[in-house]
C-alpha cells in the first residue's frame, strides 16, 4: 500500500511539473515581436540602399557603353564623309534608314557637339538623371571627351 501511495504522489508531482512547464512555454511577447520586426526592417533598409546604389551605378555604366557605340557610329561616318557631322546635323545624320538615335539610360537624348573640346572631332554629352546641366552623383553630366574618348 505504501508503494501505491508513493506512486500516486510521484504521478501528482509529474502532473504539476507538466502544468508549470506549459505555463513557462507561452508565446513571444509584443515587445519581442516588435524588436524582431525592427531588426528585419533595418536589414531590409540597408540592403535596399545597397541595391539602389548598384542600380543607379549600372545606369551610368550603361550610358557610357551606349556613348561608346554612338561614338563608333560617328567615327564610321567620319571615315566615309571625311568629316564628322555638324552640330546642327546632329546624330540624325549618322543614324539613317529609319534607325532611331539611342538615348541615355534616363531616356534623355545625347547632346552632340562638333568640334569637341580639347581638339576632339566631336563630343557626346549625357545630362545625367536630372536632364539638366551640372549636378553631382547620378545627376552629373557625362561627357564622352572625358569618360571614353582617347
N, C-alpha and C positions, 0 to 999 in steps of 0.2 A: 504494500500500500504506500509505503514511503516513496518507492520508486515512481509510482503513478503521480503522486503529488509533485515530486521533483520534475518530472517530465512536463506536467501541466504548467508549472511555473516557468520552465525554460521556454516553452511554446508561447506563453504570455509575454515574456521579455522579448522574444524574437518579433512578435507582432508589434510591440511598442517601438522597437527599433525600426521596423518597416515603415510605420506611420511617421516617425521622425525623419527618416531618410526621404520620404515623399515630400514632407514639408520643406526640407532643405534643397530639393531638386526643383524649385519653381523656375519660371522663365526669366528672361532678361528684363531688367527694369527699364523704364523710359529713358533715364539718363544714359544707360549703357547703349541703348539703341541710337540715341542722338549722337553719342560720341562716335559710334561706328559709321553713321551717315556722314558726320563731319569729316572723318578720315577719308571716306570714299570720295566725297566731293572735292576735298583738297587734292587728292591724287588725280582725279579727273581734270581739274583745272590746270594742274602742272603739265599733264600730258597734252591737254588741249592747246595750251600756249605753244608747246614744242611742235605740235603738228601744224599749227597755223603758220609758224615761222618757217618751217620747212616748205610748206605750200607756197608761201609768198616768195621765198628764195628760188623756188623752182620756176615761178613766173618770170623772174629776172633772167634766169639762165635760158629759159625758152625764148625770151625776146632776143637775147644775144645770139642764139643759134639762128633764129629767123633773120636777124640782121645780116648774119654771115651768108645765108642763102640769097638774100636780096643783093648783097654786095657782089656775089659771084655772077648774078644775072646782069648787073650793071657792068662788070668787067668784061663779060662776053659781048655786051652791046658795044663797049668801047673798042674791042678788037675788030668788030665788024664795021663800025662807023668812024673809027679813028678818033673819037672824042666822046666824053660822057654826055648824057642828055642834059639839057639846060635845066635850071631850077624851075623855069616856067613849064617846060615839058614834063618834068617830074618823073616819077616811076611808071606812069602810064605808058611812056614811050618804050619802056623795057618789057612790059607785060602786054603783049599784043594777042590777037586772035581770040578775044573773049576771056582771056585769063584775068583773074582778079588779083589785084595788088594785095600782098599779105599785110596783115595788121599785127600790132604787138599783142602780147598776152592779155592786155587790158582792153582789147578791141578798139584801140586808137590807131589812126593812120600814122605811118612814119613820115617825118619831115625829111625832105630831100634838099640838099644844098650843093650847088656846083658853081664854082670850085669850092672845095672844102678848106678847112683851116690847116695851117702848117704845111702847105704845099701839096696836100692830097687833092686828087681829082674831084672827089665828091665826099659828102658826109651824110650819114643817116642818123636821125635823131628820134628816139622814143621819149615822150614826155613823162613816162612813168605811170603809176597807178592813178594819180590825180588828173592827168591830162593837161597840166599847166606847167609852164616853165619853172625851173628851180625845184626846190623841195629836198627832202632828205629821206633816207631809208628807201622804201618802195616807191615813194613819190619822186625820187631823184631821177633826173634826166639821164638817159643812156645815149652816149654819142659813139658811133662806130669808129670815129677817128681816135677815140680814147680807149675803147674796150677791145677792139679787134683788128683795126687796120694796121698793117705793118709797112 
